[in-house]
Amino acid sequence: MTTSPVEEAAALRAQLLGWAEAYFERDAPLVPDADYDQALKRLEALEREFPDLATPDSPTQRVGSAPLSEFEAVEHRLPMLSLDNAFSAEDMDDFHRRVTERLGDGDVAYCCEPKLDGVAVSIVYEHGALVLAATRGDGTRGENITANVRTISNLPLTLSGEDVPPYLEVRGEVVIPREAFERMNAQARAADEKVFVNPRNAAAGSLRQLDSRITARRPLTFTAYSVGVVEGDLPGAHDAILQRLSEWGLPVSEYMQTVTGIAVCDDYYEALARQRDTLPFDIDGIVFKVNGMAEQEKLGFVSRAPRWAIARKFPAQEVSTQLLGVDFQVGRTGAITPVARLQPVFVGGVTVSNATLHNADEIERLGVQVGDTVVVRRAGDVIPQIVSVVEGSPSDSSTERAKIGFPGQCPDCGSDVAREEGEAVIRCIGGMACGAQLKAVIRHFASRKAMDIEGLGDKLIDQLVDDGLVGSVADIFRLSQPQLAMLERMGEKSSYNLLASIEQSRSTTLPKFIYALGIREVGEATALALANHFLELDALLAASTDVLVGVDDVGPIVAHHIRGFASDERNQRVISDLLALGVNWPTVTVASGEGPLAGTTWVVTGKLESMSRGDAEQRLRALGAKTASSVSAKTSTVLTGPGAGSKRKKAEELGISIVDEIEWLAMLEEME
């Protein structure tokens, strides 16, 4: 049945008003921002095509929502408007064209700032003292949250510096940094309390606490992005005003940049988009503002937004779609992971049809069932995951919901499954007898950082296991050219090349061999520490838990996994077979301790620009240093790149020396 424009507009208004009430008044968004933006854009298009459909209470005419009755209402002396959105370079070109047509000048300077995904607030200072703070509300009236805002640690209660205006209204965004958000949710889970869906929701809920002591415990931060009413003199450019705010002690964005022309705006957008996933806070786009205040005044406003500013949105990292079913995958360590089959949806720049549900506890926490409409999140290269269920789903009343049941046996080999005490993960106990685990074990064993067997890819591994040619990693070294040549898409030349690579891999190093075994929680750095400590494989495999925990980078959990692996007869047989088939390595000797960094232990964290972390660790070891994967009291120095998180924080707490990449490269020049 065809829907008329009148009916469609009415349905969109009702839907958007309901979503806005949940978002602004209950701090409990029902749908991702992308869904709201799409519906609002459609309503705007309808109202442009049929002007009679526009109503005074339409969401296209509103900024947010009315203030809550629990808080005193505050009238904004100057309305807090929203911003129009741009979703493409073409939208930005249209915005620039409108600006230049009104100003009569093509060389427009724009101030560019990350669009923080938080809560907009207005803060009033009188004679330098904080006297009032309010939410945006509906743009005209907000909620008095002064007591709560006073608890924000990076916000000055009294401004410092010279020429502070007698009345200054600062506008900005309150957010919770990602790392602090994860810590807060981890603490909530440990206490069996409600966890927040995202940092923005957490920030909004924190600001609306009736007890400011609760707000004080939340890791809120503030960033100023503009001013409202000011009684006094300010510079004539937006960037200069923000600089003045900074001089008075107010935090502003360190990523702010002023450029000339729309092409450079596009460059800034692309640059920040590349950094988005490594920033310490969530952003959902870039705000571009005409920098000159006189030009802003000339451009003026439309009903709900200024003509001199626009927000260019990034591709949505959260969208909603329908959960069609759940499959279960078995990983290298036997972990059984539920994988959601989704109605394909475009999110985070790619089309997604599968997402992880993590484990049985997460399914229970979400309350998700097959048939539900769910919110899917994908950030950067992170595996897509389901983060919430859309309230009232399924939207299609004909869709039947079905509970998600975890299998009692391994979906690959039929072995029993078990859940270790203190773990959320359910595992197959079949070990290498499980085909799924065996394939994953072989992939890890043959990977570049392990045995480095070039040409042994996923599809070939599947064939070798499925055809019964490989039943353990040792069987790789028993393969013959006739066996390989018979396989699909494996010609004579390819088979000889693979055999040559297998032969070459027999000569390895003890750290690489230990890493290749795939012991749980034993990464490259831990494998190196084990090799340097024990020097011989037999000594490592015979070591007790008490001895193992004395090794750098090995704690009780890792020691438990090593002992479990070493005591398994199947693993012992595989190792014996590998050695009998000629896998070997040079004898490891005690490090000489020579070099300018001898006696120090370094941890590398974050993303370095000049080289990979592995290369950086290799350079450090060549200079005599030890490297570790975790920060402890034994750590001498932490080398950090962009995106360094918990390891940098722990180093700060322990008072450990921290150097950035530029400082480290300068050190290398002196030492090498």
N, C-alpha and C positions, 0 to 999 in steps of 0.2 A: 504494500500500500504506500503510495506516494505521500510524503509529508509536505504540507504547505510551508512557505517561509514564515508565516505567523506562528504555526505550531512549532516549527523547528526553533525559532527564536525564543519562544516561551519556555520550551524544554531546556534550551541551553542556559537561559537566565536562572531557572530553578536549580539546575545542576551546579552552575558556577557559584550561586549564592550559598548552596549547601556545602560545597567544598571550601569556600572562603570562611564560612563560620567555623568549620572544623579546624582549618589551618590557623586562623587569626585568634579565635576565641578559646578553643580547646587545646591548641598546640598539638593537635592529633591529625595531621594531614591524611586524607582518605586516598589520595592518588598522587603520583609523582608530579613535580612541577611541569614536566613536559606535557602531561595530559591536560592540565589546567591551561597552559599557554595555547595548546592546539584548539581547545574549546573556545577560549576567549578570542582567538584570532578568527575563528569561524563566525562568532557572533558579531565581531566588528565588521567583517565583510558583509554580513546580512544587513546590518544597520546602515552601511554605506550604500548598498544597493537599494534598500527600502527604508528611507529616512523615517517614515512614519512608525517603524517598529521600535525606534529608540525611545526608551522611557527614562525618567529621571532617576529611577532606582536601579538601572541596568548596571551590571558589573563593569561595563565599559566606561561608566561615568564615575566609578568609585575607586578608591585607593586600597582600602583594606576592609576593616570591619569596625563596628561601634565598640567603644571601650566597655570592659566588663564592669558589672555593678559592684563587684567587691573592691574596686579601686576608685579613688577620687578621679573625676574627669578633669582633664586639663585642656583648655582651649589654646590651640597653637596660634600665636600672633601672626605667623606667616604659615600658610598651609604646607604640609609635608606631602609633596606630590610624588607620584610614581614616575617611572621612566618608560618610554616606548621601547620596544624590543626590535632588534635586527637579528635575523637568523642566517644571513649570507652576506658575501661581499657585495652582491647586487643591492641588498637592502642598505648597506653602508653608503654605496654610491648615491642612492636616492636621497638619503639623509644629507650627505654633503652637498648635493645639488640644491636641495631646498635651502640649506644654510647660505650657500654662496649667492643664490638668487636674491635672498632677502638682504644680505650684507653688501652685495655688489663687489665681492672680492674673492678670488679663487685661492689665495694663499692664507688659508685659515689655520691658526694654531689650535691644536687640541691637546687637552690634558688627559692622559690615559691612566686608568687605575683598575686593578682587579676588582671585580664585582663580588665582594664577600657574601657568602651564603649564610647569613645570620639574621639578626633582628635590628631593624632601624630604630634609633632612639634620638631624642632631642635633649640636650643638657644645657642648662642655663647657669652662667657664672655672673654674679654681681660683685663688682669691685674685686674680681679674682677669686671669689669663693663660690663653690658649687651650692646652689640653692634649690634647684629643681631638675628633675629628669622625668621624661615621659616617653611612652611608646608612640609610634606613628598613628595607631588607631585607624580612624577612617580618613585621615589626612587633615581633618579640621579639629577633631578632638581625640586626645589619646588618654592613656592611663598614667596616673602619678606613681612612678616606681622609684622615687628618689632614694628611699632607704635601701632598696636592693642595689641600685647602681653605685651607691657609695661603697659597696663591698668589692667592686672590681679593682683588682690589685694594681693594674697598670694605668688607672685613671686618676689624675691628680685631684685632690679635694680643693686645693688652692693653687692657682696659677702663679708661675714665677716669671721673672723677666720684666722688661720695661714696656711702657705704653699699653698695658692691658686695658681694653675698653671697660667703662663702668658697667655696661650690659653686653654680654656676649652669649649668643645661642650657638652652640656647636652641635652639628649633626654627624652621626656616624653609625657604625655597625658593631654590634656586640656578637662575638663568636666564641666557640670553644675549639681550641686547636685540636687537630686530629689525634695526636699522641695522648693528650690529656683526656680526650673523649674515650679512647680505647681503655685507658686506665680506669676511668670512672665506671664504664660499663663492666669491666672485669671485676671491680670491687662489688658492683651491684649483683653480678651473677654469683659471686662467692657468698654474698649475704642472702641469696635467694630473693632478691628484690627486682623490681621492674627495670629492664634495660631500655635505653632510648634507641630509636630507629636510626637517627643520624645526628650530627652535631648541631644542625640548625634547630631541630626539634628540642634538643637538650637545652640549648641556649634560651629559647623562648620559654620553656617550662621553668627554667631557673629564674628568669627575670620576673615571672608572675607568681612567685612564692609569696604567700601572705606572711611568712616568717622569714625575715631577712637573714637570720642565722643559717637557714638552709642555703640561701643564695650564696652566702659567704664561703660555703664549703665547695661550691661549684667553680671549676677553673675557667671563669669568664675573662675575656680580654676585649678591649675597645679599640677601634680605629676610626679616627675622624676623617670624614670625606667632604664636608662643606660647612657652611655657616648659615644660620637663619637670620633672625633680627639682631642687628649690631648697632649699638649706640656709641659711635666713635669711629675713628678712621682705620681703614684697612687698605692694603695694596690694591691695585687695579687689575690684578690677574689672579685666576683661580689657584695656579700653582704657588704663587707668591703668598697667597692667603694661607694655604696649607703649611708652607714653610714657616710663616709667622706663628701658626698654632703650635708647630713643633717647638719653636723657640720658647713658647710659654709653658711647655711641658706636656702637651697633648700628643699622644701617639698618632702618627700618620703612616700611610703605606710606604714601605721602603721600595716598592716596585713602581711608584708613580713616575711617569715620564711625560714630557711635553714634546710634541712633534708638530711638524707643519705639513699639511696635505693629507688626503685620505689614503694614499698609497702607503705612507709610513704607518698610519693607523693599522692597516692590514698586516704589516710586518710585525708590529707590536702584538697584535692578536695572535698571530701564528707562533711567535716566540713564547708567549705566556701559555698557549695551548700545549706546547711541548713540555713545559715545566709543571703543568697543572698537577700531575700525580705526585710530584716530589715536593710541592709546597707544604708548609706546616699547617695549612688551613684549607677548608673547602672554598672554591670559587666556582661560579656557574657562568662566568662570562667576563667581559671587559666593559667598563663604562667610559665613554668618550664624551668630553665636555668641551665646548668652545671655551678657550682659555681666557679671553678678554672679558672683563666684567661689563664694560660698555657694550660690547657686542652681544653678550647675554641679554642685557636689558633691551636692546633693540629687537632681538629675536622674540622675546616674550614667551608666552605659554599658550597651550591649548587647554581643554577642560580639565585634564588630569595629569598632564605632563609638560615639562619645558620643551620648547622647540630647539634649545641649544645643547641638548644632551640626548644620548641614546645608549642602550645597553645591548651589546652584541653577545648573544648567548652562545655558549659552547654546545656541541652535540650532547644531548641528554645522557646522563650516566644512570638515570633511573627511569624506567617506563613500566607500564602495566601490560600484561598479556595473560593468556589462559594456560593453566597447567593441564596438559593433556594426559600425562602418565608419568611413571617413575621407573627407571631401570637401575640396576645395581651393578657397579663395577668393582673389580677386585684389583687392588694395587700391589706393588712390589712386596710390601710387608704384610700382605694379607688383609689390609684394611678394606672393609666393604663400604663403599661410598654410594649413597643414593644420588642419582642424576636425574634431574627433572627434564622431561620432554615438553617443550613449550610450543605454543603457536608462534611461528617465527616473528621476530620483532627487531627493529633497528634501534640499537642502543650502544652508546660509547663509540660510535663511528663504524660499527659492523652489524651484520644481521646475526642474531643469536637465536638458536633453536634448542639449546641445552643449557642447563645451569646446575651448579652444585647445591645440594641441600645439606651437605656436611655430614650429619650423623642423625641417629634416632632422637637424641636429646633436642637437636635443633628443630626437627620436624614437630616434636611435641610442643616446644616453646612457641613456634609460629602458629600452631593449630591448623596447619595447612592440610588440605585434602585434594585429591585429583578432582578436577572440574572447577577449582577456585580461580578467581582472577587474582594474580599475584604481582607484586612489584619486583622487578628484576634490576639488579645493579651491576654495571660493568665499568670499572675505572682503569684506564690504561690497559696494561697487559694482564690485569688481574682476572682470574677465571670468573665468568658471570655467576652471580649467586642470587637466590631468592631472599629478600630481606623482610617482606611482610605480606600479609594477605589483605586485599582491598575489602573494606567493610561492606557487607551486604552481598558479596559475590557468592555464587556465580551470577553474572548479570543476565545470562540466558536462563530463564526459568526451566527450560527443557533439559538443561545439563544436570546430570545426577552427580552428586558428590560421592567420593569413595575414599575410605580411610587408607592410609599408606602403611602396609604391613612389612616389617623387616623380615627377610628370609631366615628360616631356622637352619638351613644348610647353605653352603657356598653355592652361588648361582653358576659357577664354572665347573667345579669338580665334585660337588655334592658332599664334601666333608663337613663335619660339624663346625659351627661358629662359636666363638667365645668372646667375652668382654672382660678384660682384666680390671681388677679393682682400681678405682681412681681414674679410669679412662672412659672417654665418651665413645671411643671407636669400637665397633664390633669387627672381629677378625676371623678369617678362615684359618683353621689350624692345620690345613693340608700341607703347608710349606711348599717345597719344590715339587711335590706330587700334584700340586694344583697348577694346571696349565696357565691360568691367568697370571699367577705369581711368577711362574717360570719365565714367561715371555717378558715380564717387567724386569725380572732379575737379569736376564740376558741383555736387555736394552741398557740397563745400568752398567753391567760388566763390560760391555763393548764400547761405552761412551768415551768421548775424547779425553775426559779428565781421569778415566779409569784405565782400561787396557788399550783404548784407542784403536779399535779394529775398524778400519775404514771400509765402507761398503756393506756392513752388516746392519741394514736398515730395518725399520719396523715390519714392512711387508715380507721381507725375506725371513725375519725371525718367526713371523706367524707361520710361514710355510714350513720351516724347519721343525717347529714344534708340532704343528698339526699333522705333518707327514711322519712323525716319529723318528726323525733323524737326530734330533737333539733332545735329550731328556734331562740334561744338566749343563752348566756352563762348561764343564770339562769336555763334553761331547763336541764342542766347537773345534777342539784341537784334534778330533778324530775324523773330521770331515775329509772326503776325498773329492778329486776333480770330477769323476764320473757322477757321483751323487749330486753335486752342485749343478752340473751341466744339465741334468734331467729336470731341474726345477723350472717352473714357468718364468719366462722373461729373464732367464739366466743363461747367457750364451757362453761359449768356450772362453772368450777373452775375459768376461766378467768373472767367471769362476776361477781362472788363474790369478786375476788381480786380487780377489778376495782371499785365496789361499796364501798369496804372498803377504797380505796384510796380517793374516792370522799368524803366519810364521814370524813375522817381524815383532808381533805383540808378545811372543813368548819371553822376550828380554824386556823386563820392565824395572820398576823400583819397588822397594818394600812399601813405601807410603801409598803408591798407586795401587798396589795389589790389595792392601788392607782396605782402601777406599772401594775398590772394585767388588769386594765381597758383599757389599750392600748391608752391612750391619746397621741396624736402626740407630739413628742419631749420630752416626760416625761420618762426618763430612771430611773434606780435604784437610782442613787444619787439624782436626782431631786425629786423623790417620797419620799425619806427619808427626804430631806430638807422640803418638804411640810408637811409631817406628824409631824415633830418636831416643825414646826412653828405654824400650826393650831390646832394640838392635836386631833381634831375631824373632821370626814368626812363632816358633815353638814357645819361647818365653812369654810372648803375649797371650797365646792361647791357653797357657797353663796358669796364668796369673789369677790370683784370687780377687774378689771384689775390693777388699781392703787395699791391696797393692794397686789396683787400677785407679782408685780414687786419688792416689797420690800423684797421678800424672797430670801435667798441665792440661787444662781444657776438658778434663774428665770428671764428671760428678757422679753421684750415686745412681741416677737413672741410666746414664750412658754405660756405667760399669755393669749394671744389671743386664742391659741388652748384650754387651760383649760376652758376659759369662753365659747367657742363654744361648747365644750363637755358638760359642766354642764347645759347649757341652752337648750339642745336638749331634748324634751319630751320623745323620745324613750330611751335615755340613762337613764333618771330619772326613767322610769318604770323598766328597767333592774336592776338598783341599788336597788330599793325598793323590787323587787322580790328576789334578792340575800339575802338581810337582813331578809326578811320574811321567807326564806327557811333555815335560821340558820347560815349563814356566819357571823362570829364574830371575834373579836380580843380584846386583853387586852387594857385597857385604856392607852393612851400614856401620860406620865408625862413629865414635863419639865426636861431636862437633869440637873443632879446635878452639873455639872461643875467640878467634882472631877477627879483626874488623872493628871499625869505629863504633858499631852499635852492639858489640859483644856484651852479653849480660843483661840486655834489655828485652822486654816483651812488648810487642806492638799488636794493636787491633785496628783493622781497616774497616771503615763503615761508610755508608752512603755511596753515591755514584761519582767516581772520579772522571774528570774531563780528559786528561792526558793519556790514561791507560786504564786497563781493567783492574779490578781489585786483586785478581790472581797475579797479574804482572807486578803490581805494587808489592804484594807479599813476597814475591820471588826476589825483587830488588832488595827488600829489607833483609831477607835471609842471607843474600849474598854479602851484605855488609855486617853479618854476624848476629843479627837480631833473631829472636824467636818470634813467631806469629801465632796468634790465638784467635778463635772465633767469638769469644765472649769476654766481657770486661770483668776483671776481678781485682782484688787487692794486689795481685802479682803483676798486673799490667803496668808498664812504664809510661806508654804514650798511646793515644788514640788518634789515628789519622782520619779526618772526616771530610766527606764530600757532601754535595747537596742531597737532602733526603735522610741524613743521619738522624736517627730518632732516639730510641731507648738506650742504645749503647753510649751515645754522647751524654745523655741525661745521667746515666749511671756514673760515667767518668767525672762529670761535674760534681755529683754527690760525694764521690770518693776522693775528690781533689787531685785527680790524675791529669797529667799534662795533655792538652789537646792542641793539635796543629792542623791547619787546613792545607789544601793541596799546594797553594802558592808557597807557603812557608816550607813545606816538605821538599818541593822541587828546588828551592833555594838551598836547603840543607844538602840535597844530593849533589848539587854543583860543587859544594865545598868538600864533600867527602870522597867523591869519585874521581 
